[in-house]
Amino acid sequence: MGIDLRASVVDQWAWLRPAKWAEKRERAPALPKKDSLKQLAILGSTGSIGRQCLSVVEALPGRFGVVALAAGGNLEELISQIERHQPEVVSVGDAGRADELSRMLREKGIARFPEIHHGREGMLAAGTHAKADIVVSAAVGVVGLEATYEAVKLGKTVALSNKEVLVAAGELVMAAAKKAGRELLPVDSEHNAVHQCLRGGTHGEVRRLVLTASGGPFRKTPLAALANVTTEQALAHPNWRMGNRITIDSATMMNKGFEIIEAHWLFGMRPDQIDVVVHPQSTIHSMVEFVDGSVLAQLGPTDMRMPIQYALTYPERVASKEVALDWSKLKRLDFAKASTRRFPCLRLAREAMKKGGALPCALNAADEIAVAAFLQRRLPFLGIPEVIERVLGRTPRVRIEKMEDVLAADAEARRMAREEVERLAVTAAAAS
């Protein structure tokens, strides 16, 4: 494909130069009047980020409207959201759930009945809604990938929480963002923190980015004991309350591997300019080190409503009474090196990023299958990186030139991952 993405990232960062600040502020869209709200489409509205996004909307009355919601199968939560926000379009996972949602809405006597869609087409309908000013990409997995990509191509502001978008299709998405002249606004606390810190310097002044990681529940567990950890132990995150997959990804630190790849695409940094440190308090969400040795860090409570609000209201900062850092409880800040021996998924993510092509997509797909197998108790905890490494070893180094290539690579990696899960299960059964 031969796209020079360094140029696109530099262009995207041009506003950070001090001389450009006033110009950027002049170009920024005016705040909506009371009778002219910013309209949101939320992909993954019933998930953790989606629910907290709507919490932010409700905490800032008169600023946002909701025109589209896309969910999976949590119809009770979706109906509650429909009642509160009256979207024009909603989407659910499949045709059966769409019929069930229609029946439930009629029984409740919902006055303003939305258009109901489902599946891939439904997600696209929500993400490309003509009235949507901001698309919040928070659907888990690749299910929201196409819709997010199309939203970027349409020039919509995208508040990005879905890691798979840039892990699986970073080159395509960033090329589309450059062509549309739009910036992706990160919602993940780590990248959101970097985005905030970068407002204090220019691209050429940055030495490195430092992403912080809590270390999850196993940062001090003896290495020999990791083979026997349970799903309950892995789901017991010490700091954050998240969905099951991201919680397991935090335990393996694959989430941080994904974030390294995301940071590469979002901020145009070389892999050797992106570091990870274990910070168990999760108070510093990330840091930027500049060439003169100065370091800017973004601190905040472990509450996703803060980065969500930042992305929705950017470039303005809006007062919030919902979240605040309790300094009286901040006794210490600890940091430690992130060990790839303890967390081999960090190494696998860097290897996939270095090789590029279809490998980052395969990394994500294999992880999703392996995590699901672990949650279903068909795979041991250490089987997760083992499955991923085997799939990466079988993945050919082909170029990704269009979205169909991404989806094909994803499907093939999932097929291989299922094979590897079954192979490990048979081996384990034979050994027992």
VOLUM-123567 format. One line per field, with one value per residue (C-alpha): residue number from 0; chain; x negated, z negated, y negated. Coordinates in nm, 2 decimals. Example, Ala and Ser with C-alpha at 12.3 -4.5 7.8 and 13.67 -1.06 7.14 Angstrom:
n	0, 1
chain	A, A
x	-1.23, -1.37
z	-0.78, -0.71
y	0.45, 0.11
! end
This chain:
n	0, 1, 2, 3, 4, 5, 6, 7, 8, 9, 10, 11, 12, 13, 14, 15, 16, 17, 18, 19, 20, 21, 22, 23, 24, 25, 26, 27, 28, 29, 30, 31, 32, 33, 34, 35, 36, 37, 38, 39, 40, 41, 42, 43, 44, 45, 46, 47, 48, 49, 50, 51, 52, 53, 54, 55, 56, 57, 58, 59, 60, 61, 62, 63, 64, 65, 66, 67, 68, 69, 70, 71, 72, 73, 74, 75, 76, 77, 78, 79, 80, 81, 82, 83, 84, 85, 86, 87, 88, 89, 90, 91, 92, 93, 94, 95, 96, 97, 98, 99, 100, 101, 102, 103, 104, 105, 106, 107, 108, 109, 110, 111, 112, 113, 114, 115, 116, 117, 118, 119, 120, 121, 122, 123, 124, 125, 126, 127, 128, 129, 130, 131, 132, 133, 134, 135, 136, 137, 138, 139, 140, 141, 142, 143, 144, 145, 146, 147, 148, 149, 150, 151, 152, 153, 154, 155, 156, 157, 158, 159, 160, 161, 162, 163, 164, 165, 166, 167, 168, 169, 170, 171, 172, 173, 174, 175, 176, 177, 178, 179, 180, 181, 182, 183, 184, 185, 186, 187, 188, 189, 190, 191, 192, 193, 194, 195, 196, 197, 198, 199, 200, 201, 202, 203, 204, 205, 206, 207, 208, 209, 210, 211, 212, 213, 214, 215, 216, 217, 218, 219, 220, 221, 222, 223, 224, 225, 226, 227, 228, 229, 230, 231, 232, 233, 234, 235, 236, 237, 238, 239, 240, 241, 242, 243, 244, 245, 246, 247, 248, 249, 250, 251, 252, 253, 254, 255, 256, 257, 258, 259, 260, 261, 262, 263, 264, 265, 266, 267, 268, 269, 270, 271, 272, 273, 274, 275, 276, 277, 278, 279, 280, 281, 282, 283, 284, 285, 286, 287, 288, 289, 290, 291, 292, 293, 294, 295, 296, 297, 298, 299, 300, 301, 302, 303, 304, 305, 306, 307, 308, 309, 310, 311, 312, 313, 314, 315, 316, 317, 318, 319, 320, 321, 322, 323, 324, 325, 326, 327, 328, 329, 330, 331, 332, 333, 334, 335, 336, 337, 338, 339, 340, 341, 342, 343, 344, 345, 346, 347, 348, 349, 350, 351, 352, 353, 354, 355, 356, 357, 358, 359, 360, 361, 362, 363, 364, 365, 366, 367, 368, 369, 370, 371, 372, 373, 374, 375, 376, 377, 378, 379, 380, 381, 382, 383, 384, 385, 386, 387, 388, 389, 390, 391, 392, 393, 394, 395, 396, 397, 398, 399, 400, 401, 402, 403, 404, 405, 406, 407, 408, 409, 410, 411, 412, 413, 414, 415, 416, 417, 418, 419, 420, 421, 422, 423, 424, 425, 426, 427, 428, 429, 430, 431
chain	A, A, A, A, A, A, A, A, A, A, A, A, A, A, A, A, A, A, A, A, A, A, A, A, A, A, A, A, A, A, A, A, A, A, A, A, A, A, A, A, A, A, A, A, A, A, A, A, A, A, A, A, A, A, A, A, A, A, A, A, A, A, A, A, A, A, A, A, A, A, A, A, A, A, A, A, A, A, A, A, A, A, A, A, A, A, A, A, A, A, A, A, A, A, A, A, A, A, A, A, A, A, A, A, A, A, A, A, A, A, A, A, A, A, A, A, A, A, A, A, A, A, A, A, A, A, A, A, A, A, A, A, A, A, A, A, A, A, A, A, A, A, A, A, A, A, A, A, A, A, A, A, A, A, A, A, A, A, A, A, A, A, A, A, A, A, A, A, A, A, A, A, A, A, A, A, A, A, A, A, A, A, A, A, A, A, A, A, A, A, A, A, A, A, A, A, A, A, A, A, A, A, A, A, A, A, A, A, A, A, A, A, A, A, A, A, A, A, A, A, A, A, A, A, A, A, A, A, A, A, A, A, A, A, A, A, A, A, A, A, A, A, A, A, A, A, A, A, A, A, A, A, A, A, A, A, A, A, A, A, A, A, A, A, A, A, A, A, A, A, A, A, A, A, A, A, A, A, A, A, A, A, A, A, A, A, A, A, A, A, A, A, A, A, A, A, A, A, A, A, A, A, A, A, A, A, A, A, A, A, A, A, A, A, A, A, A, A, A, A, A, A, A, A, A, A, A, A, A, A, A, A, A, A, A, A, A, A, A, A, A, A, A, A, A, A, A, A, A, A, A, A, A, A, A, A, A, A, A, A, A, A, A, A, A, A, A, A, A, A, A, A, A, A, A, A, A, A, A, A, A, A, A, A, A, A, A, A, A, A, A, A, A, A, A, A, A, A, A, A, A, A, A, A, A, A, A, A, A, A, A, A, A, A, A, A, A, A, A, A, A, A, A, A, A, A, A, A, A, A, A, A
x	0.00, -0.30, -0.13, -0.37, -0.19, -0.47, -0.35, 0.01, -0.09, -0.31, -0.02, 0.21, -0.03, -0.08, 0.16, -0.07, -0.33, -0.29, -0.26, 0.03, 0.23, 0.43, 0.50, 0.62, 0.85, 1.00, 1.07, 1.22, 1.60, 1.80, 1.96, 2.32, 2.60, 2.87, 3.09, 2.80, 2.65, 2.36, 2.52, 2.36, 2.36, 2.24, 2.11, 2.12, 2.37, 2.45, 2.09, 1.88, 1.76, 2.09, 2.28, 2.02, 2.04, 2.41, 2.35, 2.13, 2.40, 2.65, 2.41, 2.37, 2.73, 2.77, 2.45, 2.52, 2.80, 2.79, 2.91, 2.78, 2.70, 2.55, 2.55, 2.52, 2.76, 2.83, 3.18, 3.29, 3.01, 3.06, 3.44, 3.35, 3.11, 3.38, 3.63, 3.38, 3.22, 3.47, 3.23, 3.34, 3.16, 3.06, 2.89, 2.86, 2.65, 2.88, 3.23, 3.38, 3.28, 3.41, 3.75, 3.74, 3.64, 3.93, 4.18, 4.04, 4.06, 4.42, 4.52, 4.36, 4.55, 4.24, 4.37, 4.07, 4.00, 3.65, 3.55, 3.42, 3.13, 2.91, 2.57, 2.30, 2.55, 2.70, 2.36, 2.28, 2.62, 2.54, 2.18, 2.26, 2.58, 2.61, 2.68, 2.40, 2.13, 1.93, 1.90, 1.80, 1.63, 1.66, 1.78, 1.57, 1.38, 1.37, 1.75, 1.72, 1.42, 1.60, 1.84, 1.56, 1.36, 1.66, 1.72, 1.36, 1.39, 1.71, 1.51, 1.69, 1.52, 1.43, 1.38, 1.19, 1.21, 1.21, 0.85, 0.91, 0.96, 0.59, 0.44, 0.60, 0.63, 0.41, 0.26, 0.60, 0.77, 0.49, 0.48, 0.85, 0.82, 0.55, 0.76, 1.06, 0.85, 0.98, 0.80, 0.89, 0.96, 0.85, 1.08, 0.85, 0.71, 0.35, 0.37, 0.61, 0.34, 0.07, 0.30, 0.33, -0.04, -0.13, 0.05, -0.25, -0.50, -0.56, -0.62, -0.99, -1.04, -0.92, -1.18, -0.94, -0.60, -0.56, -0.24, -0.16, -0.02, 0.14, -0.03, 0.31, 0.38, 0.06, -0.22, -0.37, -0.24, -0.53, -0.59, -0.55, -0.20, -0.07, -0.01, 0.27, 0.45, 0.83, 1.06, 1.20, 0.85, 0.78, 1.10, 1.03, 0.86, 0.72, 0.81, 1.05, 1.40, 1.42, 1.56, 1.43, 1.20, 1.02, 0.99, 0.81, 0.60, 0.49, 0.40, 0.18, 0.08, 0.19, 0.39, 0.07, -0.07, 0.23, 0.18, -0.18, -0.05, 0.22, -0.02, -0.25, 0.04, 0.21, -0.10, -0.35, -0.61, -0.86, -0.83, -1.15, -1.00, -0.71, -0.78, -0.57, -0.61, -0.41, -0.24, -0.01, 0.17, 0.31, 0.30, 0.06, 0.23, -0.07, -0.37, -0.55, -0.93, -1.07, -1.42, -1.53, -1.45, -1.13, -0.84, -0.47, -0.24, 0.14, 0.29, 0.65, 0.88, 0.95, 1.27, 1.33, 1.58, 1.29, 1.12, 1.46, 1.56, 1.23, 1.28, 1.64, 1.58, 1.24, 1.08, 1.26, 1.22, 1.56, 1.61, 1.72, 1.85, 1.86, 1.49, 1.20, 0.87, 0.86, 0.52, 0.56, 0.56, 0.25, -0.03, -0.28, -0.35, -0.54, -0.70, -0.86, -0.99, -0.73, -0.88, -0.83, -0.91, -0.61, -0.40, -0.50, -0.21, -0.41, -0.68, -0.44, -0.27, -0.60, -0.70, -0.37, -0.40, -0.76, -0.66, -0.34, -0.11, 0.15, -0.03, 0.12, 0.46, 0.38, 0.25, 0.58, 0.79, 0.59, 0.61, 0.98, 1.03, 0.77, 0.93, 1.27, 1.14, 0.98, 1.31, 1.48, 1.22, 1.10, 0.76, 0.52, 0.40, 0.06, 0.23, 0.33, -0.01, -0.09, 0.20, 0.12, -0.24, -0.15, 0.10, -0.16, -0.40, -0.15, -0.04, -0.20, -0.34, -0.10, -0.02, 0.31, 0.44, 0.82, 1.07, 1.15, 0.79, 0.83, 1.15, 0.99, 0.68, 0.90, 1.11, 0.81, 0.64, 0.95, 0.97, 0.61, 0.66, 0.95, 0.73, 0.45, 0.70, 0.83, 0.47, 0.37, 0.69, 0.62, 0.26, 0.37, 0.64, 0.38, 0.14, 0.39
z	0.00, -0.07, -0.29, -0.47, -0.81, -0.97, -0.77, -0.88, -1.25, -1.22, -1.06, -1.33, -1.59, -1.42, -1.66, -1.95, -1.84, -2.05, -1.74, -1.62, -1.95, -1.88, -1.52, -1.66, -1.91, -1.63, -1.42, -1.70, -1.67, -1.89, -2.20, -2.13, -2.23, -2.45, -2.16, -1.95, -2.12, -2.02, -1.90, -2.00, -1.86, -2.11, -1.99, -2.28, -2.49, -2.74, -2.82, -3.09, -2.89, -2.72, -3.05, -3.19, -2.88, -2.92, -3.29, -3.17, -2.93, -3.21, -3.44, -3.17, -3.08, -2.78, -2.60, -2.44, -2.27, -2.18, -1.83, -1.81, -2.04, -1.94, -2.19, -2.20, -2.40, -2.72, -2.63, -2.98, -3.00, -2.64, -2.70, -3.01, -2.79, -2.52, -2.77, -2.91, -2.59, -2.31, -2.03, -1.67, -1.59, -1.80, -1.71, -1.88, -1.82, -1.60, -1.44, -1.73, -1.98, -1.75, -1.75, -2.12, -2.17, -1.95, -2.15, -2.49, -2.38, -2.26, -2.59, -2.78, -2.57, -2.47, -2.31, -2.09, -1.91, -1.75, -1.43, -1.53, -1.34, -1.42, -1.34, -1.12, -0.93, -1.25, -1.39, -1.07, -1.08, -1.43, -1.36, -1.04, -1.15, -0.96, -1.27, -1.48, -1.56, -1.79, -1.76, -2.08, -1.98, -2.29, -2.15, -2.26, -1.99, -1.62, -1.61, -1.61, -1.37, -1.04, -1.19, -1.35, -1.03, -0.83, -1.09, -1.05, -0.67, -0.70, -0.90, -1.23, -1.56, -1.70, -2.08, -2.07, -2.35, -2.14, -2.13, -1.84, -1.60, -1.60, -1.69, -1.40, -1.15, -1.26, -0.92, -0.75, -1.02, -1.06, -0.68, -0.68, -0.96, -0.78, -0.46, -0.66, -0.85, -1.18, -1.51, -1.70, -2.06, -2.30, -2.58, -2.73, -3.05, -2.94, -2.59, -2.72, -2.98, -2.70, -2.49, -2.78, -2.86, -2.49, -2.51, -2.70, -2.42, -2.05, -1.87, -1.82, -2.19, -2.30, -2.40, -2.50, -2.63, -2.95, -2.99, -3.34, -3.43, -3.76, -3.73, -3.78, -4.05, -3.98, -3.99, -4.30, -4.25, -4.24, -3.88, -3.95, -4.09, -3.77, -3.62, -3.87, -3.90, -3.86, -3.66, -3.98, -4.08, -3.74, -3.74, -4.08, -3.95, -4.24, -4.10, -3.81, -3.75, -3.38, -3.15, -3.17, -2.86, -2.95, -3.31, -3.20, -2.95, -3.24, -3.44, -3.14, -3.06, -2.70, -2.74, -2.78, -2.47, -2.28, -2.42, -2.29, -1.94, -1.99, -2.11, -1.81, -1.57, -1.77, -1.85, -1.58, -1.82, -1.73, -1.93, -2.12, -2.23, -2.42, -2.76, -3.02, -3.40, -3.67, -3.89, -4.13, -4.26, -3.91, -4.01, -3.73, -3.41, -3.18, -3.14, -2.86, -2.89, -2.69, -2.54, -2.82, -3.09, -3.20, -3.26, -3.25, -3.42, -3.43, -3.76, -3.84, -4.03, -3.89, -3.73, -3.35, -3.35, -3.36, -3.03, -2.87, -2.96, -2.84, -2.50, -2.46, -2.55, -2.39, -2.34, -2.63, -2.99, -3.16, -3.54, -3.69, -4.03, -3.96, -4.00, -4.20, -4.33, -4.71, -4.80, -5.16, -5.05, -4.82, -5.05, -4.80, -4.43, -4.34, -4.01, -3.89, -3.56, -3.36, -3.34, -3.01, -3.19, -3.42, -3.14, -2.81, -2.62, -2.63, -2.43, -2.19, -2.13, -2.05, -1.81, -1.63, -1.60, -1.47, -1.20, -1.11, -0.83, -0.95, -1.28, -1.50, -1.38, -1.45, -1.80, -1.89, -1.74, -1.91, -2.24, -2.22, -2.16, -2.42, -2.69, -2.61, -2.65, -2.98, -3.11, -3.00, -3.20, -2.88, -2.89, -3.18, -3.25, -3.10, -2.80, -2.69, -2.58, -2.45, -2.21, -2.09, -2.03, -1.83, -1.62, -1.55, -1.44, -1.19, -1.05, -0.72, -0.68, -0.43, -0.37, -0.49, -0.22, -0.27, -0.54, -0.38, -0.44, -0.81, -0.84, -0.66, -0.88, -1.18, -1.08, -0.99, -1.32, -1.51, -1.33, -1.41, -1.77, -1.82, -1.68, -1.93, -2.22, -2.13, -2.09, -2.43, -2.58, -2.44, -2.56, -2.91, -2.92, -2.81, -3.08, -3.36
y	0.00, -0.23, -0.49, -0.73, -0.76, -0.96, -1.26, -1.21, -1.20, -1.51, -1.69, -1.57, -1.71, -2.05, -2.22, -2.13, -2.38, -2.70, -2.92, -2.71, -2.71, -3.02, -2.90, -2.57, -2.73, -2.95, -2.65, -2.44, -2.41, -2.65, -2.51, -2.40, -2.64, -2.51, -2.43, -2.28, -1.97, -1.76, -1.44, -1.11, -0.76, -0.50, -0.17, 0.07, -0.13, 0.14, 0.22, 0.06, -0.23, -0.28, -0.30, -0.54, -0.75, -0.79, -0.88, -1.17, -1.28, -1.28, -1.48, -1.75, -1.84, -2.07, -1.96, -1.62, -1.43, -1.06, -0.97, -0.61, -0.32, 0.01, 0.30, 0.68, 0.88, 0.68, 0.58, 0.47, 0.22, 0.10, 0.04, -0.17, -0.37, -0.41, -0.54, -0.79, -0.92, -0.85, -0.76, -0.75, -0.43, -0.13, 0.20, 0.53, 0.85, 1.05, 1.08, 1.27, 1.00, 0.73, 0.90, 0.94, 0.58, 0.46, 0.67, 0.55, 0.19, 0.23, 0.39, 0.10, -0.15, -0.35, -0.67, -0.74, -0.41, -0.39, -0.22, 0.12, 0.29, 0.58, 0.74, 0.59, 0.37, 0.24, 0.14, -0.04, -0.22, -0.34, -0.44, -0.63, -0.80, -1.13, -1.33, -1.19, -1.45, -1.22, -0.84, -0.67, -0.34, -0.12, 0.21, 0.51, 0.70, 0.65, 0.61, 0.23, 0.21, 0.15, -0.10, -0.29, -0.29, -0.42, -0.69, -0.81, -0.81, -1.03, -1.28, -1.23, -1.29, -0.95, -0.90, -0.57, -0.32, 0.00, 0.12, 0.35, 0.06, -0.04, 0.29, 0.47, 0.19, -0.10, -0.17, -0.19, -0.39, -0.65, -0.69, -0.76, -1.00, -1.19, -1.21, -1.33, -1.58, -1.45, -1.35, -1.04, -1.12, -0.84, -0.74, -0.47, -0.63, -0.57, -0.73, -1.00, -1.09, -1.10, -1.32, -1.56, -1.57, -1.63, -1.96, -2.08, -2.02, -1.95, -1.62, -1.69, -1.76, -1.42, -1.16, -0.88, -0.79, -0.60, -0.39, -0.29, 0.05, 0.16, 0.50, 0.67, 0.93, 1.13, 0.87, 1.04, 1.39, 1.65, 1.74, 2.11, 2.04, 1.87, 2.21, 2.28, 1.94, 1.96, 1.75, 1.59, 1.48, 1.34, 1.15, 0.99, 0.67, 0.46, 0.12, 0.12, 0.26, 0.36, 0.62, 0.98, 0.97, 0.65, 0.77, 1.09, 0.89, 0.67, 0.99, 1.11, 0.75, 0.80, 0.49, 0.30, 0.47, 0.35, 0.00, -0.01, 0.06, -0.20, -0.46, -0.39, -0.48, -0.76, -0.96, -0.85, -0.72, -0.45, -0.13, -0.21, -0.54, -0.37, -0.22, -0.04, -0.06, 0.11, -0.15, 0.04, -0.26, -0.35, -0.72, -0.83, -0.72, -0.79, -1.02, -1.20, -1.25, -1.54, -1.57, -1.80, -1.55, -1.71, -1.47, -1.55, -1.31, -1.30, -1.20, -1.12, -0.88, -0.53, -0.64, -0.62, -0.91, -1.15, -1.05, -1.00, -1.36, -1.49, -1.32, -1.44, -1.80, -1.84, -2.10, -2.25, -2.13, -2.13, -2.14, -1.81, -1.73, -1.36, -1.26, -1.40, -1.27, -1.22, -1.35, -1.25, -0.88, -0.93, -0.80, -0.68, -0.62, -0.30, -0.20, 0.12, 0.26, 0.47, 0.81, 1.00, 1.32, 1.26, 1.10, 1.27, 1.10, 0.78, 0.94, 1.10, 0.76, 0.59, 0.87, 0.84, 0.47, 0.49, 0.74, 0.56, 0.67, 0.92, 1.01, 0.74, 0.84, 1.20, 1.11, 0.95, 1.23, 1.51, 1.33, 1.30, 1.67, 1.77, 1.55, 1.68, 2.04, 1.95, 1.79, 2.11, 2.31, 2.49, 2.34, 2.27, 1.91, 1.97, 2.12, 1.77, 1.65, 2.00, 2.00, 1.65, 1.73, 2.04, 1.84, 1.57, 1.84, 1.97, 1.63, 1.53, 1.18, 1.04, 0.67, 0.52, 0.29, 0.28, 0.36, 0.70, 0.80, 0.72, 0.92, 1.21, 1.21, 1.19, 1.48, 1.70, 1.62, 1.71, 2.04, 2.12, 2.01, 2.25, 2.53, 2.45, 2.43, 2.78, 2.91, 2.79, 2.92, 3.27, 3.26, 3.16, 3.43, 3.69, 3.58, 3.59
! end
